[in-house]
């Protein structure tokens, strides 16, 4: 989903929500299923928050952040929180969320590296901007994205990854973390991999980090409980609207949107094709990790490790386009490489694998309980 400039800013549905991608960014929009998170506590001064945060094992340092002048709402100072892997600039003052963000981000980083099967340690910290309200986020976005701001400002609610930073604002307590985990994967792969990932792999992995739970102060990511993706998958199968495997491997969200006559950026229920696309990518990555006790798991690990090191078996032209640089791969590159690396690392027998994959989709739905619809 890295189609440069004119193809760049298509907005894409993520099950019942809209979702975005890595640079060049597609916004991640979240339909508010739970009540908006607000600062229910009395206003706290920064010293109180600093004292609270510095006691957390995940936090290395906490400093004041003097908001830049282009942010009009500068009431109160922000905070700069550093962890092992992140530098977080925030104006949030809700202690219930603030104390969880450092733990959550470093836990997400841990699970990102676990997919590779080995630890990777960058020598710099990833940047995250987290604002307490939309007005601050809009002011920052106008500055941060420059001439592209007109596209980002159309986002109704959500986050994006652009210019090496994740930029978010306070949505709901649950949505905040799902958004950060999804965009965090795009940041991780963009920063640390030599090659761009084709859309099916990058988005499929990002959706697999959206579901999590807290246990004794720890974050447990478990893609099996991604209810919105599973619900969309159920609707897709019920409507007999499954994409073929070859389509999943060669399309990008912009392409899917172009094929959807009912897509409207301000209506999250208007594009079942895009919801189907994302839910199937979610299921495809789960399939490659879980099917038949991990039959394909080592294959996908090797695929990712070779992407990180720039070792995919591509011809010179495709390899040059895969390398990180200012101009991103084209839609044609995505289609060719998406299918090519799948056949190189997973299987050439697409028919057999498609049957296995479709059966897997039905099996995971059979084992999932949904609340009764009202």
C-alpha positions in Angstrom: 0.0 0.0 0.0 2.8 2.4 -0.7 1.5 4.0 -3.9 3.3 7.3 -4.2 1.6 10.7 -4.0 -1.6 10.6 -6.1 -2.3 7.1 -5.0 -1.0 7.8 -1.5 -3.8 9.0 0.6 -6.7 6.6 0.0 -8.6 6.0 3.2 -9.1 2.3 3.9 -11.6 0.4 6.0 -10.4 -1.9 8.7 -13.3 -4.2 9.5 -15.8 -1.8 11.2 -13.1 0.8 11.4 -10.8 2.6 8.9 -7.1 1.8 8.9 -3.9 3.3 7.7 -0.5 2.3 6.5 3.1 3.0 6.7 4.9 5.9 4.9 3.7 7.3 2.6 0.8 7.2 5.1 -2.7 6.0 4.9 -4.6 7.2 8.0 -5.9 4.8 10.6 -9.4 5.7 11.5 -11.2 4.2 14.4 -15.0 4.0 14.8 -15.7 4.7 18.4 -17.2 1.6 19.8 -16.7 2.5 23.4 -17.0 5.8 25.1 -14.4 8.5 24.4 -11.6 8.6 26.9 -11.6 11.8 28.8 -9.6 13.2 31.7 -12.0 12.2 34.4 -9.5 13.0 37.1 -9.0 16.6 38.4 -6.3 18.4 36.4 -2.8 17.3 37.5 0.3 19.4 37.3 3.2 18.0 35.4 5.3 17.3 38.4 2.7 14.9 39.7 2.7 13.1 36.4 6.5 13.1 36.2 6.8 11.6 39.7 4.2 8.9 38.7 5.8 8.0 35.4 9.5 7.9 36.5 8.6 5.2 39.0 7.5 2.9 36.2 10.1 0.2 35.3 9.6 0.9 31.5 10.3 4.6 31.8 13.9 5.8 31.5 13.4 9.6 31.7 10.6 12.1 31.9 11.1 15.8 30.9 8.9 18.8 30.1 7.9 19.4 26.5 7.5 23.1 25.6 4.9 22.9 22.9 5.9 24.6 19.6 4.2 27.9 18.6 2.4 26.4 15.7 0.2 24.5 18.2 -2.4 27.1 19.2 -3.7 25.3 22.3 -0.6 25.4 24.5 -2.3 25.4 27.9 0.1 23.6 30.1 3.3 21.9 29.2 3.6 18.5 27.6 5.9 15.7 28.6 8.7 13.8 26.8 8.8 10.2 28.0 11.6 7.9 27.0 11.6 4.2 27.2 14.0 1.6 26.0 12.8 1.9 22.4 10.6 5.0 22.2 10.6 8.8 22.7 7.0 9.8 23.4 5.9 13.5 23.1 2.5 13.9 24.7 0.1 16.5 26.0 -2.1 13.8 27.6 -2.9 14.3 31.3 -5.0 11.3 32.0 -2.8 9.2 34.4 -4.7 6.0 33.6 -3.6 6.1 30.0 -0.3 7.8 30.5 1.1 5.1 32.8 0.2 2.4 30.3 1.6 3.9 27.1 5.3 3.3 27.9 4.7 -0.3 28.9 2.4 -0.9 25.9 4.8 0.5 23.3 7.9 -1.4 24.5 5.7 -4.6 24.8 4.6 -4.1 21.2 8.3 -3.7 20.1 9.1 -6.9 21.9 6.4 -8.8 19.9 7.4 -7.2 16.6 10.9 -8.6 17.0 9.5 -12.0 18.1 8.0 -12.4 14.7 11.6 -12.3 13.3 12.6 -15.0 15.7 15.5 -12.9 17.0 16.1 -9.6 18.8 16.9 -6.5 16.9 18.0 -3.3 18.7 18.1 0.0 16.9 20.6 2.6 18.1 18.0 5.3 18.3 14.5 5.7 19.7 11.3 5.7 17.6 9.3 8.9 17.8 5.6 9.0 18.9 3.4 12.1 19.3 0.3 11.6 21.3 -2.0 14.7 21.8 -4.8 15.1 24.2 -7.3 16.5 21.7 -7.9 16.8 18.0 -7.2 20.5 17.7 -3.6 20.0 18.9 -3.3 17.0 16.5 -4.5 19.1 13.6 -2.1 21.9 14.3 0.8 19.5 14.5 -0.4 17.6 11.4 -0.4 20.8 9.3 3.2 21.4 10.3 4.4 17.8 10.2 2.9 16.7 6.8 3.3 20.0 5.0 1.6 20.0 1.5 0.0 16.6 2.3 -1.9 18.0 5.3 -5.1 18.5 3.3 -5.4 14.7 3.0 -4.6 13.9 6.7 -7.0 16.4 8.0 -9.8 14.5 6.4 -9.3 11.8 8.9 -12.3 11.7 11.2 -10.6 10.0 14.1 -7.3 8.1 14.3 -3.6 8.1 13.8 -1.0 7.9 11.1 2.7 7.1 10.5 4.5 9.7 8.4 8.0 11.1 8.3 9.3 8.5 10.7 6.9 9.3 13.5 3.6 7.9 14.7 1.1 10.8 15.3 -2.1 10.1 17.4 -4.6 11.8 19.6 -6.8 10.6 22.4 -9.7 8.5 21.1 -10.9 5.9 23.5 -8.9 4.0 26.1 -9.2 0.8 24.1 -8.9 2.3 20.6 -5.8 4.3 21.6 -3.7 1.2 22.1 -5.0 -0.8 19.0 -4.1 2.2 16.8 -0.7 2.5 18.3 0.0 -1.2 17.9 -1.1 -1.1 14.2 0.8 2.0 13.3 3.8 0.9 15.4 4.3 -2.2 13.2 4.5 0.1 10.1 7.0 2.2 11.9 9.0 -0.9 13.0 9.2 -2.4 9.5 9.8 0.9 7.8 12.7 1.8 10.1 14.4 -1.5 10.4 13.8 -3.4 7.1 16.0 -2.9 4.0 13.1 -3.7 1.8 9.5 -2.4 1.7 6.9 -5.0 2.4 4.1 -5.6 -0.1 0.7 -4.6 1.1 -0.6 -8.1 2.0 2.3 -8.8 4.3 2.6 -5.3 5.9 -1.1 -4.8 6.5 -1.7 -8.4 7.5 0.9 -8.2 10.2 -0.3 -4.8 11.4 -3.8 -6.1 11.9 -2.4 -9.0 13.9 -1.2 -6.7 16.6 -4.5 -4.9 17.2 -5.9 -7.3 19.8 -4.3 -7.5 23.2 -5.1 -7.8 26.9 -3.5 -6.7 30.2 -2.4 -9.3 32.7 -0.8 -8.2 35.9 0.5 -5.1 34.4 1.9 -6.9 31.3 0.6 -6.6 27.7 -0.3 -9.9 26.0 -0.9 -9.6 22.2 -3.2 -12.3 20.9 -4.5 -12.0 17.3 -7.1 -14.7 18.0 -9.3 -12.1 19.8 -9.5 -9.4 17.1 -13.3 -9.2 17.2 -13.7 -6.5 14.6 -11.6 -8.4 12.0 -13.3 -11.7 12.8 -16.7 -10.1 12.5 -15.9 -8.6 9.1 -14.5 -12.0 8.0 -17.8 -13.6 9.0 -19.8 -11.1 7.1 -17.5 -11.6 4.1 -17.9 -15.4 4.0 -21.7 -15.1 4.7 -22.0 -12.8 1.6 -19.7 -15.1 -0.5 -17.4 -12.1 -1.1 -14.0 -13.7 -0.4 -11.2 -12.4 -2.5 -9.1 -15.0 -4.2 -5.6 -15.6 -2.8 -4.0 -14.2 -6.0 -6.1 -11.0 -5.5 -5.0 -10.7 -1.9 -1.4 -11.0 -2.8 -1.4 -8.5 -5.6 -4.0 -5.8 -4.6 -3.5 -2.8 -2.3 -6.2 -0.9 -0.4 -6.3 1.9 -3.0 -7.0 -0.6 -5.7 -9.8 -2.2 -3.7 -11.3 1.2 -3.0 -11.3 2.0 -6.7 -13.2 -1.2 -7.4 -15.8 -0.3 -4.7 -18.7 1.7 -6.0 -20.1 2.2 -2.4 -17.0 3.6 -0.8 -17.4 6.9 1.0 -14.5 8.1 3.3 -16.9 9.5 5.9 -19.0 6.4 6.2 -17.3 3.4 7.8 -20.1 1.0 6.7 -20.0 1.9 3.0 -17.2 -0.3 1.7 -17.7 -4.0 2.5 -15.0 -4.9 -0.1 -12.4 -3.0 1.8 -13.5 -4.5 5.1 -13.3 -7.9 3.4 -9.8 -7.1 2.1 -8.4 -6.2 5.5 -10.1 -9.0 7.4 -8.8 -11.5 4.9 -5.2 -10.2 5.2 -5.6 -10.5 9.0 -6.7 -14.2 8.5 -4.0 -14.9 5.9 -1.2 -13.9 8.3 -2.8 -15.9 11.0 -3.0 -18.8 8.7 0.7 -18.6 7.8 1.6 -18.5 11.5 -0.9 -21.1 12.8 -2.0 -23.6 10.2 -1.3 -27.2 10.9 0.7 -26.5 14.0 2.8 -23.8 12.3 3.5 -25.6 9.0 4.4 -22.3 7.3 5.7 -20.3 10.3 9.4 -20.7 9.6 8.7 -19.8 6.0 7.2 -16.4 6.9 10.0 -15.8 9.5 12.6 -16.4 6.8 10.7 -14.1 4.4 10.7 -11.3 7.0 14.3 -11.8 8.0 15.4 -11.6 4.3 13.3 -8.5 3.9 15.1 -7.0 6.9 18.5 -7.8 5.4 17.6 -7.1 1.8 17.9 -10.6 0.5 14.7 -11.3 -1.4 15.3 -13.2 -4.7 14.3 -10.2 -6.9 15.8 -9.0 -10.2 17.8 -5.8 -10.1 15.0 -3.5 -11.0 12.5 -4.8 -8.5 15.2 -4.9 -5.8 16.1 -1.3 -6.5 12.5 -0.3 -6.1 12.2 -2.3 -2.9 15.0 -0.4 -1.1 14.1 2.3 1.3 14.3 5.7 -0.4 12.3 8.9 -0.9 10.3 7.5 -3.8 8.2 4.5 -2.8 7.4 1.4 -4.8 4.7 1.5 -7.4 1.4 -0.4 -7.5 2.9 -2.5 -10.2 5.8 -3.4 -7.9 3.4 -4.3 -5.1 1.5 -6.7 -7.4 4.6 -8.4 -8.8 6.6 -8.7 -5.6 3.5 -9.6 -3.5 2.9 -12.7 -5.5 6.6 -13.5 -6.2 7.8 -13.6 -2.6 4.8 -15.6 -1.5 5.6 -18.3 -4.2 9.3 -18.1 -3.3 8.9 -18.6 0.4 5.6 -20.3 1.0 4.5 -22.4 -2.0 4.1 -22.6 -5.8 0.9 -24.7 -5.3 -1.5 -21.8 -5.0 -4.6 -23.9 -5.5 -3.9 -26.3 -2.6 -2.9 -23.4 -0.3 -6.1 -21.5 -1.2 -8.2 -24.4 -0.2 -6.3 -24.7 3.1 -6.6 -21.0 3.7 -10.4 -20.9 3.1 -10.9 -23.8 5.4 -8.8 -22.1 8.0 -11.0 -19.0 7.8 -14.1 -21.1 8.4 -12.4 -22.9 11.3 -11.4 -19.8 13.2 -14.9 -18.4 12.9 -16.4 -21.7 14.1 -14.3 -21.3 17.2 -15.3 -17.7 17.8 -18.4 -16.6 19.7 -20.0 -13.3 18.8 -22.4 -11.3 21.0 -25.9 -11.3 19.8 -26.7 -8.4 17.6 -29.4 -6.1 18.7 
